[in-house]
Every structure is written in structure tokens, then in C-alpha cells.
Amino acid sequence: MLELTGLTAGYHGGTVLHGLDLSVPAGTVHAVVGHNGAGKTTLVHTVAGLMRPDAGTVRLDGRDVTGQPAHRIARAGIGIVPQGRRVFAGLTVAEHLRLSYRPPRRGDTSRPSVWTPARVLELLPRLGERRGNRGSALSGGEQQMLALARALLGSPSVLLLDEPTEGLAPMLVQQVHELVTTLAGEGIAVLLVSPSPARAAECARTLTVLTSGRLTLRMDGADARADATALHAALELSSAAVRDGGGTDAGR
């Protein structure tokens, strides 16, 4: 379980996230939606240890990991699929998988399941077909699958997905969300950030709207799928806040 309490963070003395409280139980998908500038990527980077919070706490299964460096947070069980995929152009799929695989430490029972390269390829068979291809030779969808595979090979108990369907064709978007649902079914707590409420609602148990670094609405996913009126109204207010200069995240 991922728990954020009073999380505050920013850049160069400016505040982007303002005291966020958020939890993602094991085996669920919590989607954070908001327009560009709302603070979504800052949220992901702070949880993943890529930047230090100014205040608040990040807890993983009750353990305080606030402010720890990214490699320690990854070892603790938080995996990240970054925005833009960021695969290595010169490495093959097989080399990516080999370098990313981190067997759990002996006696570590905190992970919901153990992921090996063979198991990842069962879940993502297209990567198996392309295992000899370099990152630069993969399509956008294949690169996204590879980024997801790298994160899974750390056997995370929490998975952070930063706009994982950005730039993908509608058919691939559907495949990604089906995979997210499958991973939650494996017991992983998934924090998904997205600018698209409709797509996020398809797989989320809970949706939260982020407006200028503040959580302004929380909805049950089933309620959002039945009637998204309140969700869209909150996003309109979020967009207006960014246009009026309330967003301090500069596209993050």
C-alpha cells in the first residue's frame, strides 16, 4: 500500500504540490487526472525519489521512505514507468530485460509477486518476438511495453505510471489499460497519472483530480464510469486555474 500524507514539493523555492493526502491500497488502481501544469509528473517524481519533498511523508506498506534516493525507493518496492518511455536506443530488448532484472532479496515477503524475464515475456509476448531488436527499432507501443517490463522486473509492490498511453494509437491505449487491470489483479498498487479522465476511468477504482498541485475531487471509479459530469466539471476548473496562472508546475 502507498500512503502519502501532507506531501509538499516544488522546484527552486516554488511550491508545486500543496499538502497532498492520497492512498493506493494493494491490488487497486488510483488514477490522478489533471491538465498539463497540474503537478502530475512532480507527484510521480517525488514518490519515486527523483526529487525530495519539502514536507509530508511517503509510506510503503507502513514503512517511511520519504526523501530516500531513487535507487533505495526502487529496492523498497516502488517501480516507475516514466513519461516518454526513455528506453536505451542502442540496447536490445533482451539486454534491457537482463539489466533490469533484480531478484528479490532472500526473505523479502513484502512483494505481491516475483517477476522474471520469462514471466514478463509471457505477459508481453510482442517483446519476445522483438527481443533481438534495439530500442531505436521499436514502435512507440513496443517501447511502452519495454518500459513497463523494466519496471516489473524489480517486482514492485507499487507501480507508478506517468501518462503511459501518451502518443499511442487507440488500440494500444486499450491494451495498456487492460495490462494495468491485470497487474492490479496480481496485488500491485498502481498509481496512474493521466490527462484523460475517460481512459483513466476505465481501469481505476478511484479517481482524483489534481488542480495546481491540490487534490480537488475524489471519485469512485464506478461512479465516474456511470456519470462523469462531476469529474469533467472539476477538470474544467483545473484547466481554468492553469490558464489563469494558478498552475506552478510548468508543464509537469
C-alpha positions as CSV (number, residue, x, y, z in Angstrom):
1,M,0.0,0.0,0.0
2,L,1.2,3.5,-0.9
3,E,0.2,6.3,1.5
4,L,1.0,10.0,1.0
5,T,0.4,12.4,3.9
6,G,0.8,16.2,3.6
7,L,3.1,15.8,0.6
8,T,4.6,19.2,-0.4
9,A,7.2,19.6,-3.1
10,G,8.5,22.1,-5.7
11,Y,11.4,23.5,-7.7
12,H,13.8,26.3,-6.9
13,G,11.9,27.6,-3.9
14,G,8.5,27.4,-5.7
15,T,5.8,25.1,-4.4
16,V,4.1,22.7,-6.9
17,L,2.4,20.1,-4.6
18,H,0.5,21.5,-1.7
19,G,0.0,19.1,1.2
20,L,-1.4,16.1,-0.7
21,D,-3.1,13.2,1.1
22,L,-3.5,10.1,-1.1
23,S,-3.5,6.3,-0.6
24,V,-3.4,3.4,-3.0
25,P,-4.3,0.0,-1.5
26,A,-2.7,-3.1,-2.8
27,G,-4.4,-4.6,-5.8
28,T,-6.1,-1.3,-6.9
29,V,-5.6,1.4,-9.5
30,H,-5.8,5.0,-8.3
31,A,-5.8,7.5,-11.2
32,V,-4.8,11.1,-10.8
33,V,-6.0,13.2,-13.6
34,G,-5.4,16.8,-14.5
35,H,-4.3,19.1,-17.3
36,N,-0.7,19.9,-18.2
37,G,0.7,22.0,-15.4
38,A,-1.4,20.4,-12.6
39,G,1.6,18.7,-11.0
40,K,1.1,15.1,-12.0
41,T,4.7,14.4,-13.0
42,T,6.0,16.2,-9.9
43,L,3.9,13.9,-7.9
44,V,5.3,10.8,-9.6
45,H,8.9,12.0,-9.3
46,T,8.5,12.9,-5.6
47,V,7.1,9.5,-4.7
48,A,9.8,7.7,-6.8
49,G,12.7,9.6,-5.1
50,L,13.7,11.6,-8.1
51,M,13.1,14.8,-6.1
52,R,12.9,15.4,-2.4
53,P,9.7,16.6,-0.8
54,D,9.7,19.8,1.2
55,A,7.2,18.4,3.7
56,G,5.0,15.4,4.3
57,T,5.6,11.6,4.2
58,V,5.7,8.8,1.7
59,R,4.9,5.4,3.2
60,L,5.2,2.0,1.5
61,D,3.3,-0.8,3.4
62,G,3.7,1.3,6.5
63,R,7.4,1.9,6.1
64,D,8.5,5.6,5.8
65,V,10.6,6.0,2.7
66,T,10.3,9.8,2.5
67,G,13.2,11.5,0.8
68,Q,15.2,8.4,0.2
69,P,17.2,8.3,-3.0
70,A,15.6,6.7,-6.0
71,H,17.6,3.5,-6.0
72,R,16.6,2.8,-2.4
73,I,13.0,3.5,-3.1
74,A,13.1,1.2,-6.1
75,R,14.7,-1.5,-3.9
76,A,11.9,-1.0,-1.3
77,G,9.3,-1.9,-3.9
78,I,8.3,1.2,-5.9
79,G,8.6,0.9,-9.7
80,I,8.2,3.7,-12.2
81,V,7.3,3.8,-15.9
82,P,8.3,7.4,-16.8
83,Q,6.6,9.7,-19.2
84,G,8.2,9.4,-22.6
85,R,9.3,5.7,-22.1
86,R,13.1,6.5,-22.0
87,V,14.4,3.2,-23.4
88,F,18.0,3.0,-24.4
89,A,18.2,3.3,-28.2
90,G,21.4,1.1,-28.5
91,L,20.3,-1.8,-26.3
92,T,18.3,-4.7,-27.5
93,V,15.1,-5.8,-25.7
94,A,16.9,-8.8,-24.3
95,E,19.7,-6.5,-22.9
96,H,17.1,-4.2,-21.3
97,L,15.5,-7.1,-19.6
98,R,18.7,-8.6,-18.4
99,L,20.0,-5.3,-16.9
100,S,16.6,-4.5,-15.3
101,Y,16.1,-7.8,-13.5
102,R,16.5,-7.6,-9.8
103,P,15.7,-10.8,-7.9
104,P,14.1,-10.1,-4.6
105,R,16.3,-10.4,-1.6
106,R,16.1,-13.6,0.4
107,G,13.4,-13.4,3.0
108,D,11.6,-10.5,1.3
109,T,7.9,-11.4,1.5
110,S,6.6,-7.8,1.0
111,R,6.3,-8.1,-2.8
112,P,2.9,-9.3,-4.2
113,S,4.7,-11.4,-6.8
114,V,8.1,-12.1,-8.3
115,W,8.7,-11.1,-11.9
116,T,11.4,-12.7,-14.0
117,P,12.3,-12.0,-17.7
118,A,10.4,-15.2,-18.7
119,R,7.3,-14.2,-16.9
120,V,7.4,-10.7,-18.3
121,L,7.6,-12.1,-21.8
122,E,4.6,-14.3,-21.1
123,L,2.6,-11.1,-20.2
124,L,4.1,-9.1,-23.1
125,P,4.7,-11.7,-25.9
126,R,5.4,-9.0,-28.5
127,L,8.6,-8.2,-26.7
128,G,9.6,-11.8,-27.0
129,E,9.2,-11.5,-30.8
130,R,11.4,-8.4,-30.8
131,R,14.0,-9.4,-28.2
132,G,16.9,-9.0,-30.6
133,N,15.8,-5.5,-31.7
134,R,17.4,-2.4,-30.4
135,G,15.3,0.2,-28.6
136,S,15.6,2.6,-31.6
137,A,13.9,0.0,-33.8
138,L,10.8,-0.4,-31.7
139,S,7.5,1.2,-32.3
140,G,6.0,3.6,-29.7
141,G,3.8,0.9,-28.3
142,E,6.7,-1.6,-28.1
143,Q,8.8,1.0,-26.3
144,Q,6.0,1.5,-23.8
145,M,5.7,-2.3,-23.2
146,L,9.5,-2.4,-22.7
147,A,9.4,0.5,-20.2
148,L,6.6,-1.4,-18.3
149,A,8.7,-4.6,-18.5
150,R,11.7,-2.9,-16.9
151,A,9.6,-1.7,-14.0
152,L,8.1,-5.1,-13.4
153,L,11.5,-6.8,-13.3
154,G,12.0,-5.0,-9.9
155,S,9.0,-7.0,-8.6
156,P,7.4,-3.8,-7.3
157,S,4.5,-3.7,-4.8
158,V,3.7,-0.2,-6.1
159,L,3.8,0.8,-9.7
160,L,3.9,4.5,-10.8
161,L,2.7,5.1,-14.4
162,D,3.3,8.6,-15.8
163,E,0.9,9.1,-18.8
164,P,1.6,5.6,-20.1
165,T,-0.6,5.9,-23.1
166,E,0.8,9.2,-24.4
167,G,1.1,9.2,-28.2
168,L,-0.3,5.7,-28.6
169,A,-3.0,4.5,-31.1
170,P,-6.4,3.8,-29.6
171,M,-6.0,0.1,-29.9
172,L,-2.7,0.2,-27.9
173,V,-4.2,2.5,-25.3
174,Q,-6.8,-0.2,-24.7
175,Q,-4.1,-2.8,-24.4
176,V,-2.2,-0.7,-21.8
177,H,-5.3,-0.3,-19.6
178,E,-6.0,-4.0,-19.8
179,L,-2.5,-4.7,-18.6
180,V,-2.9,-2.2,-15.8
181,T,-6.0,-4.1,-14.7
182,T,-4.1,-7.4,-14.9
183,L,-1.3,-6.0,-12.7
184,A,-3.7,-4.8,-10.1
185,G,-5.1,-8.2,-10.1
186,E,-1.6,-9.5,-9.2
187,G,-1.8,-7.5,-6.0
188,I,0.2,-4.4,-7.2
189,A,-0.9,-1.0,-6.1
190,V,-1.0,1.2,-9.2
191,L,-0.8,5.0,-9.3
192,L,-1.7,6.1,-12.8
193,V,-1.4,9.8,-13.8
194,S,-3.2,10.9,-17.0
195,P,-4.7,13.9,-18.7
196,S,-7.6,11.8,-19.9
197,P,-10.3,11.1,-17.4
198,A,-12.3,8.8,-19.8
199,R,-9.4,6.5,-20.3
200,A,-8.3,6.5,-16.7
201,A,-11.8,5.8,-15.5
202,E,-11.8,2.5,-17.5
203,C,-9.4,0.8,-15.1
204,A,-9.4,2.9,-11.9
205,R,-11.1,2.1,-8.6
206,T,-10.5,5.7,-7.5
207,L,-10.0,8.9,-9.5
208,T,-8.6,12.1,-8.1
209,V,-8.4,15.5,-9.9
210,L,-5.2,17.4,-9.3
211,T,-5.6,21.2,-9.8
212,S,-2.5,23.4,-9.4
213,G,-0.9,20.9,-7.1
214,R,-4.0,20.4,-4.9
215,L,-6.5,17.5,-4.8
216,T,-9.8,19.0,-5.7
217,L,-12.1,16.0,-6.3
218,R,-12.1,12.3,-5.4
219,M,-14.5,9.9,-7.1
220,D,-15.2,6.2,-7.1
221,G,-14.2,4.8,-10.5
222,A,-17.6,3.0,-10.9
223,D,-19.4,6.3,-10.2
224,A,-17.2,8.1,-12.8
225,R,-17.9,5.4,-15.4
226,A,-21.7,5.7,-14.8
227,D,-21.8,9.6,-14.8
228,A,-18.6,11.6,-15.4
229,T,-20.4,15.0,-15.1
230,A,-18.7,16.0,-11.8
231,L,-15.3,14.7,-13.0
232,H,-15.4,16.8,-16.2
233,A,-16.6,19.9,-14.2
234,A,-13.7,19.6,-11.9
235,L,-11.3,19.2,-14.8
236,E,-12.7,22.4,-16.4
237,L,-12.0,24.2,-13.2
238,S,-8.5,22.7,-13.2
239,S,-7.9,23.9,-16.8
240,A,-9.2,27.4,-16.0
241,A,-6.8,27.6,-13.0
242,V,-3.8,26.7,-15.2
243,R,-4.9,29.3,-17.8
244,D,-5.2,31.9,-15.2
245,G,-1.7,31.3,-13.9
246,G,-2.6,29.2,-10.9
247,G,-0.5,26.3,-12.1
248,T,3.1,26.4,-11.0
249,D,4.3,23.2,-12.5
250,A,5.4,24.5,-15.8
251,G,4.1,21.5,-17.8
252,R,4.9,19.0,-15.2
